Amino acid sequence: MTHTPLFAHSLEGAPTDRWQTLEEHSRNVAELAEKFAAGFDSGEWARAAGWLHDLGKMSPRFQKYLAEQNELDTADYDVSVSGRVNHSSAGAAFAEEHFKTSGKLLAYLIAGHHAGLTDYYENTAGNGSLRARLEEGRENLREISAAVAELRKLMVGGELKPPKFVKKENCHLWLRMVFSCLTDADFLDTERFMNSSQAEQRGGFESLTVIKQRLDAALEKMSGAAGVVNGERRKVLAACRVAALRKPGLFTLTVPTGGGKTLSATAFALDHALRHGQRRVIYVIPYTSIIEQTAKVLSDICGPDNVVEHHSNIAEERQTLRSQLASENWDAPLIVTTNVQFFESLYASKPGRCRKLHNLADSVIILDEAQLLPPQWLKFCARAIDELVRNYGATVMLSTATQPALPLTAREIIADPPALFTALKRTTIHWPPVLTERKSWDDVATQLAQQRQALCIVNTRRDALELHEKIRAASPAAVHLSASMCGVHRSRIIGEIKEKLRTGEPLTVVSTQLVECGVDVDFPVVYRAFAGLDSIEQAAGRCNREGKLPDGSVYVFMPPRPAPRGLLRKSEDTLIELLADKNFDRESPARFAKYFRLFYGRVDDADSEALFKELIPDPLTMNFAFRHVAEKFKLIDDAYQPVLVRYDADSEDLIRRLERAGPNRELMRKLQRHASRRRVS
């Protein structure tokens, strides 16, 4: 860049000859970002952003700031410095000036590499808008005009062309992907210089080949298990093995609950990735409340050091420094995460959320229980899935017993899903004879009291508490399970439930919907408050799961009051309308497609569609609203906020530390296991 010794980073207590020069850092970031972006034909964009991202550090004010921070003589600097110096806007202004139209796109990336992608106009971003940053950047450029003269000569050409697949509708995601390459490269090179011991802890995972060998060995041991259910599970696994040979793309795996989806889907993912040169497997699960079981199954088989969990409910004992570091950018062979972390990252603006996005390219992504994607955000999620498959070399599998009617074209892995559902039918669903007659909780409690072991799933936390109170008076074996419990409490209760089921002890569980997906329990009898068809089917999957009984019984009842207004009420009303149709076949595999089409038709997504249009600006202006969209796109209702629970001695100790010393990243991470979500007024 220039022959003047300019620095990007200093080391406390070290002489300047050990500091990192700006030229070295810029070159390292440019080369690493280019490598990350090469897989989706965007290397030259990432390289240019890497060279320019810290251009503002050429400023005498920044160089004086570094000297002052290290208590060095600053007499040679004829400038004043007050606080930190903005070093991002100069590179953004240079990009806009030098690269013309493409320069404005680069400017979003460069200006946001610390503070995040922003809106062009002020909107919610205030003075952080790109327009304001560019104005500031032009002033900063004038300060260093002589220093950047050499750089202008090196920057050959005045335009960059996006890859052919980039259109106005998907430019926003492509920019985030390039932004991911820049921010990850910047962080990794800075860490390598500033904290080399931590940088050395990155990586070290076993290869996908070794992980596949571990899984194959475990599946081989299970292959001899007797019984009809295990026989059908082997057929599902075989179908996944065959499907893994197909070209990358979008797949569906439609298998009844208890059909062995978790391990079969993982076998598909590993076989497919190795065959097609894909780099990692990402397992996406709807809720933090059910993620532990899947993560434990995969860790026990594939090795705990090879499974990186990235979610808010992870137990401290399941994390190492290596896995914590890998959760920052998903640079690991096997990731287990949540819908919230996955999809909100794809529409995020902050570097911390976006940093991992480039590692979604050339990956195999399993979306477990895909029917739980929020219907009001369904098109947002579907567009992201489609983009990853079409343009970033990803393979996506939608795995569920109740496939939603997504606006996507996919290949089904199971040759004959209806035959599989018939073969794995282990329960009889007893529907309420009259949909207008509601039962009291006393009536439901009386029926449950007649069962030695039973599970009752209701629609709300309030319903669960009321019914549990009715049962507890007569049965000491009554157990309450709810998402209002903190993660530690919930895990303990689920463990106790499984143990009582194993030993055959008397047990009555009253639960909210959290038990319907991903919680591997097997009750002889299940009661389900009337709800959507998918919820009732998932509840049935907790009954006679292993096929040990000739037939399990699932009793659907009309609870004392309708589901609360909103999506739960819409799903309930949808099923009532279907059941009123004499031609509706309650056993047909086509019932789910019909149900979801009708249900989605009741959901108003006008607001989300209007929001998405803010990501499709006029091609001539390219005035995006990255930050505004990121603030609005939330898969979980903001009306629910985390509340710390004084559950045990560990939670008491952590809360006292918070009260005494205030929040810090490590403490807040530990506290997540001791928090529940409560509605706030």
N, C-alpha and C positions, 0 to 999 in steps of 0.2 A: 504494500500500500504506500508506504512512505519510509524513508530512511531514518526519520526521527524516531527515537525509542518511545513508542506509545504502548501503554499497558491496558490489558483487559481485566486482569485479576491480580491481587497482591496476596502475599502470605504473611500473616502476622509474625513479626519478629525476624523475618528473613530479609536479606539484602535484595535490592531491586534486580540484581542479575539472576535471581531465582523466581522472579515474578513471571507471569504469563503475558507475553506480548499480545497486542491486539491482532497483529497479523497472524500469529500462530493460532489463536483461538478462532478467528474468523475462517481461516483455512480448514481447521479441524471440523468446525460445525458445517461448513459448506460441503465438505467431502462426505461426512457422515449422513447429513440430511439428503444429499444426492443419492447415496446408497439406499436409504430407506424408501425414497420415492421412485426409484427406478422400476419397481415392480408394477407401477401403474402409469408408466410413461411420463413421469413428471419430474425427472431428475434435474433438468436444467432450471426449473422453477425453484426447487428446494435449494439448489446450489446458489442461485442468485440471492435468495432470501438469507441464506447462511452468511454470505459475504457481507451483506448490508445490515444485518440485524443490529450490530453494535457500532454502527458507523459514528453515532453520536459520542462515543468514547474518545474520538479524536479531539474533542473539545478541550481547551486548556482548563476549563472549569472542572471537567471530570478528572483530568489528570491531577489537578490540584487537590480535588476531593480524595483521591486515592492516597496522595502524599500525606494529607492531613490525618486521614484515618490511621496511618502508620507512624504518625508523629515525626515526619521528615521535614526538612527545610523546604519551604514553599516560596522563598523570596523571589525566585525566577518567574513566578506566575503572576502576571499583572492583571488578575481578575479576582472577583469576589465570589465566594461560594456560600450558600445558605442551604443546609440540608442536602438531601440526595439530589443528584443531577439526572434529569430525564435524558436517557441516551437512546431511546427507541425512535423518536419522531424524526430525527435527521435522516436516518436510513429510509424511512417511509417517504419523506419528501424527495429524496434523491431518486428513489424508484419511480415515483410518479413523474418526475421531470425527465428521467432518462429513458424509461421504457414505454412512455406514452400510455396507451389504453391498458396494456398488461401491467403497467406500473401501478395503476390504482389497485389492482388485485393484489399485487405484491405488498402494497402499502398496508393493507389490512393485516397481513401476516406479520410484517416487521413491527408495525406500531403496537401490535397486540401480544408480542412474544413474552411479555411479563404480565401486563394487566388484563390481557384477554382480547379476543375478537370483539369489536364494538360495532355500533350502528354508525352509518355515515352521518346521518343527522343527529341532533342532540337527543331527541326522544327521551328515553330513560337514562341514557348514558351521560347527559349533562356535558360538562367540559371534556369528558373522555371520548366524545364522538371523534370519528376519524377526521372529519372536516377540521375540528379544533386542533387535533394533533398535527395535521398537515400544515396548518398555519404556523404552529409553534416550530415544526420541523424546518420550514423554510427560513425562519429566523436563525435557527441553529446552524443550518447549512452555510449561511453567510459568515458565521464565525469561523468556520473551518474550510472556507472556499479554497485556500491555497493547499491545504492538506489533502483535499479530495481530488485535486487536479489529476494526480497520477492514477487514481482509481477510475476516473472518467475515461482515461485512455485504455484501461484494461477491460472495461465493459464494452465489448464489441457489439454493435447492433443496437437498435432502439426499440425492439419489440420481441415479445415471446409469444408463442402460440400454444394455447391449451391443447391437451390431447383431443383426438377426434371425438371421443365419447362425451365430452363436456358440452352440455347445452344449457340454456338459461334455467331450465327446471332443476338441474342437478349440480350447477356450478357451486352452490353453497356447500354441499358435502365434499366436493373435490377440494375446495379451498381449506376446509377443516382437515382433510387428509394431509395436504401439503403442510398446513400449520402444525399438525401433529409431528411430522418429520422434523420441522425446524425446532420446535420446543423440546422434543426428546433429545435431539442431537445437541442442542445448547445445554440442556441440563446434564447430559452424560459427560460432555467434555469439561464442563465446569466442575462437576464432581470429581472427575479423574484428576484434575489439577488441585482442587481445594481439599479433597477428602479421598485420597488414593486408597486408603485402607478399606473404606466403605465400597468404593468402586470395585475392588477386588472380590467382594462378596457377591457380586452380580453373576448370574449364570450358574454353571455347575450342575445343571439338571441332567438326568439321563435322557437319552435320545428317544424319539417316538418309537424307534425300532425296539429298544429295550422295554419300553412301557407296553408295547403291543405283546411282546413275549410274556411279560408278567400276566397280562389279561388273558392271553390264550391258555396259559398254564392253569389259571384259576377256572376258566370256563371248561377246560378239559376235566378237571376234578368234579365239576358239577354235572357233567354230561350224563352220568349214570343214574341220577336221581329218578326214582320211580314216580308213577302217577300221571294222570291225564294232563294236568296243568303243566308239569315239567316237560312232558312230551311236546306240548304246543309251544312252550318257550323255546325249545330246541329248534322248532320250525321257524319261529320268528328270527332267531339268531342266524339260521341258514339263509333266510331271505335277505337279511342285512348284509351278510358276507357277499352274496351275489350282487346286490345293489351297489356295493362299494366299488365294483369294477366299472360302473357306468361313468360317463363324463361328469365333471363338476356341474353343479346347478342347484336347483331347489327341489327338495324331496319332502314327502310326508311319510310318517310312520304311524299308521292308524292301528293301534293295538289296545285291546281292553285292559283296564286296570288289573294289575297282577300278572300281565303277560310277559314280564321281563324286559320292559322297554329300556331301563337304565343301562344295563350291561350290553344289550343288543345294539342300542344306539351308539354306545362308546366303541363297540367292536367295529361297527360301520365306519365311524369317524376315523379311527386309527388305520384301518385297512385302506380307506379312501385317501387319507392324507399321504400315506406312504406310497401309494400307487401313483398319485398325481403330483407329488412334490410339494404338497402343502405343509405349512410350517408348524401349526399348532391346532389344538382342539379347544374350543370354548363352549362350556356347558352353561346355559342360561336358564335360571329357575325363577318362577314368579315371585316368591316371597322369601324374606330372610328367615321367617319362622319355620320353613320346611327345608332350607338349604343344607342343614347339618347332616341329615340322613344321607343325601346323595354324596356329599363331600366325603363322609366317612366310608361309604361303600367304595368309592373310587380310590381313596387313600389306602384303605386296607389291601386293595388288590394291586394298584399301580405304584404304591410306595408313597408314604406321607410327604417325603421330600420332593416329590414330583408334581403334587397337586397344589396349585396356588389358589386360595380362596380370596375373593375380593368382594366383601360385603360388610355391612355394619354390625353383623351379629356374630362375628367369628370369635371363638374362644381363644384366649391368649396362649394357652398351651399348644394350640394347633398352628402357631405362627413361629417362624424363625426370621432372622434378619434377611436371609436370602429370599424368603417368600414375601416379606414385607416390601423389599425393594422391587421384586418382580410384579407386585400388584400395582406399582406406580405406572408401569408402561406395558404390562402383559407380555413381557419377554420371557416366556416360559412355555413348555410343551403342552401343559394341561391347566386350563383356567376354569374355575367354577365361580359364577357370579350371578347377579340378579337382573331381572328385567329393567329395574330402575337404573342400575349402574350401566347396563349395556345401551339401552335406547336413549337415556338422557345424555349420555356421552356423545352419541351421534348427532345431537342437536345442541351441544354445549358451546360455550364461548370461552370458558376459563382454560388456561394451559393445563392445569392439573387434571381436568376431565378429558381434554382433547388429546393429551400426550400419547395415549395408548392406541389411538385410532388407526395409525398406519399398520399396527400389528394385527388388525382384523383382515387385512388383505392376505390372500393365499392361506386362509384358515378354514377349518371345518367348524361350523357353529350349530349346536343343538339347542333349539328352543323348546324346552320341556313345558308341557301343559300349555300349549300355544293358545288355547281357548280363553286363557285368563289375560290376554292383552286387553287393556282398557278400550272399550268400543269407541269412546269419544276420540281416542287417539289412534284408532286402527289404521287410518290411511297414512298417518305419519310413520307408524311402525312398518307398514307394508312397503312404503316407498324406500325406506332405508334398507330393508331386506332385499328388495329388488335391485337397488344400486350395488350393494355388496356382491351380489351374485353376478350381475351383468358386467360390471366394470372393474371389480377389484379381486377377481379370482377366488372368491369365497364360495364354499358349498354350505347351504343352510338346510337343516332338517327340522320340520315341524312335527314334534312328537307328542301325541295325545290319544286318548281313547275317544275324545269328542272333538273332531276336527272343526275349527271355525271356518266360516265361509269368507276367507280372505280374498281380496281382489288380486290374486296371484295365480300363475300357472305352475303346478308342481307335478312331480312324478311320484306316484305311490309305490312304496317298497313292498308292501304285502300284496300278493297277487290276487287274493280273494278275501278282503276284510270281512264280508258277511259270514263266510264259512268259519273264519277264525273266531268271530264273536259267538257264533253258535257253539263251536267246540269248547270255548272257554266260559260258556254261560254257567254260572255257579249259584245264581240267586234268582228268586222270584220277587218282582216288585208288586206290592199290594197297594193299589191306588185308592184314594178316598172315594167312597161310593157317591158322595154328594159334595161338590166343590164349594157349595155355599154354606155348609155346616162346619163351624169351627169348634175345635176341642179346647177345653180349659187345660191349664197346666196341671190341675189336679187329676184330670182324666189321663193325661199323658204319663204322669208320675205313677198312677195306679197300674198302667200297662207295663211300664218299665220294671216295676217292683216284682212282676211275675217272671222276669227273666233272670237267669243266673249271671249271665254276662251279656251286656248290651251297650251299644253306642247310640246316643241321640244327638243329632246335629241340628242346630237351630240357626236362625238368620242373623241375630244380633247379639252383642254382648249382654244387653239388658235381658233378652230372652234366656240366655244361658244362666245368668245369675238367678233369675226368678225360678226357673225349673229346677236348678240345683238345690235351691232352698227347700223346695217342695219334697225333693227326693231325700235330701240329707237327713231330714227329721226321722225318716223311717229306715234308712239304709246307711250304715257307717261306711259301706263300700262305695259310696257315691264320690265321683271325682269330677272336678270342674277344670276345663281347659279352654283358654281364651287367649287371643292376641293381646289382651290388656296385660298379660303377665310379662315380666321381663324375660329376656332370653335364657338366663340361668335357671329361673323357676320353671319355665316352659320345658326346657330340656330335661330337667329332673322329673317332672310329672310324666312326660312321654316315656321316659325310661321305666318308671314305676308301672305304667300301664302295660308296657310290653312284658315286663316280668310277671305280672299277675295273669296276663293272657297265657303266658308260657306254662305257668304252674296250675292254671285252672281255678284260681281263687275267684270268689264272687266279685263282680265288678260292674258298676254302672257309670259310664262316662257321659257327661253332658259337655258338648263342645260347640264352639263357633265353627265357621267354615274352614278354619285353618287346617283341620285334620283331613280335609277332602283330597288334597293334592300333596303327594310326596311323603306322607306319613305312613309308614309301612306297618299297619296294624290289621289284625284278622279277628273280627267278631262273628259269632254265630248269628246274631240278630242286630239289625241297624234300623233305627227310626230316623226319618228325615222330615223336618218341617217343609211344607210346600215351598218350592223355589223354582229356579230355571231348570230346564231339562238337563243341561250339562252338570249342574250341581247334584241333581238326584242320581245321575249316572255315576259321578265320581264318588258319591256317598256309598253307592252299591259296591264300589270297588274295595271298601273296607269290610265287606261281609263275605265270609267263606272264601277269603282271598286265595288260600292255598288249596282249595277244593277238598278239604278233609271231610266235609259233610256231603250227603247226597244233594242237599239244596239248602241255601241260606235264605233268610227271609228279610226283606226290606219293606218297612211299613212307612208309606208317605201319609202324613196327616196335615190337616189344615190347622195352623196354630191359632191362638186366641185373637191375634190381630194380623193384618196384612204386613208384608215387608215394608220398611220405610220407603218413602218416596225417593225416586232416583233410579239407579240401574237395577237394584234388587227388585223394586216394584215392577219395573219394565219387564224383567225376566220372568217374574211370576205371572204377570198379565199375558205375556206371550204364550206360556205353556197352557194357561187357562183357555186361551183362544184356540190353541191347537187341539186340546182334549175335547173341546166342544164340537169339533169337526168329526163326524162319524166316519169319514174316509181316512182319518189320520191313523196310521199304523204305528202303534207304540213300540213295536219290536223291530221295525224295519231299520236297517243301517242308514237309510236315507233320511231318517227322522231328524238327525242332527243338522244336516244341511238346510232342511226346511225350517227348523227352529231358529238357527242363527240368521238366516236371511230375514225372517220376520222380526227377530229381536233387533238386529242392526237397523232395520227400517224404522224402529221406534226411537232410536238414539239420534239426537240432534247434534251433528258435528259441524254446524255452520261456523261456529266461533273458531274451531281448530282449522277449518279450511281457510278462513279469512287470515288467520295467523300465518299459515304456510305461504300465502301469497307474498308476505313480507320477505320471504327468502327468494323470491323470483322477481328481481328488479328489472327495469328497462335495460336491455343489453348495452345501450349507449351510456348510461349513467352508472350502472353497477352499484347502486346505493342500497346495500344490504342492511338488514336489521338483525344482526347476529345476536346481540345481547338481549334485545327485547324478546325475541323468540325463545332464547334459552331460559329467560326468567319465567315465561308463561308455560313452557312445555314441562309439566310435572306429572309423572304417572301416578303419584300418590297425592291425595287431597291435602292441601295445605292446612285444612281445618284441623288435621291431626298433627300434634307436635310431640316430640319425645319428652317424657317425664322420667326423672331418675327415681328408682324404687329402692327403698331401704329393705332389701330382701334378706340378706345374710350378713355375716361379719365382714366379708370382703367388700360388699357394697357400702356398708357403713364406713369402713376405712377409706374407700375411694372418695366418698362424698365428703368426709371430713377433710381429706387432702384438697379437694376442690374448694371448699369453704375457706381453708387456711391459706392456700397459695394461689388460687385462681386457676383458670383453665390453661392447659398446654396440650399439644397434639397427642403426646403419649398417654396422658391421663384421660383425655376425652375418648381416645380409642378404647381404653380399658373399660370405661364407663358404659360404652354402647351395649355391652352384654347385660347391663343392669338398668336398662331403660325400656319403657313401654311407650306405645303411642296412644295419646288421649286426645279427644276432641276438645278444642278450646273455643270459647265464645268470642 
